[in-house]
């Protein structure tokens, strides 16, 4: 299996970085091929503009949707976009690794979705037909919120609502299926659970188990949790 990890965190010593490394190590050891797009390290441009295209369909009026389709048909995207599109084409599974900031994902990741999952690449906006069917997507992210932050009665609402736009973007990869969620709080035991989760992915298990813990909030993982790992408040 070919796996692309789209990683969006500015701190190389963060828990998100540890999550990324857990995915890379576990999947690589299982024999899968892994590529990482470290958006901050790449200084990836987050703004969609006229400079995204080597050749313009209409140089007098900038319409991003039409320009993207034109570039997709002619292969005239800017080099940084073209490289990411090649990675997406190569991948069977795309993992989005990021922190939840202000009830959403970092702007640099939104920019990646805007520029890479383009009209004519991930979806045909004229018909809304998916063009990358058969691929899988996984949202792996961290949050410092407590349990009440994930309830419908809270002012912030449930996490699926917060991440609706990214789920829609990643849903272009996963066709009509819902992208899976892997939500981790910053605790050592949960990092071990992440490794077990990626082991489940490596072994062909791609399902989502979720659990609410009044002390920790909401956590979700793929596959089976390690029964020997005790949840602590560390």
Secondary structure, 3 states (H helix, E strand, C coil): CEEEEEEECCCCCCHHHHHHHHHHHHHHHCCCEEEEEECCCCCCCCCCCHHHECCCCCCCCCCHHHHHHHHHHHCCECHHHHHHHHHHHHCCEEEEEEEEECCEECHHHHHHHHHHCCECCCEECCCCEECCCCCEEEEEEECCCCHHHHCCCCCCCCHHHHCHHHHHHHHCCCCCCCCEEEEECCCHHHHHHHHHHHHHHHCCCCCEEEEEECCCEEEEEECCCCCCCCCCCC
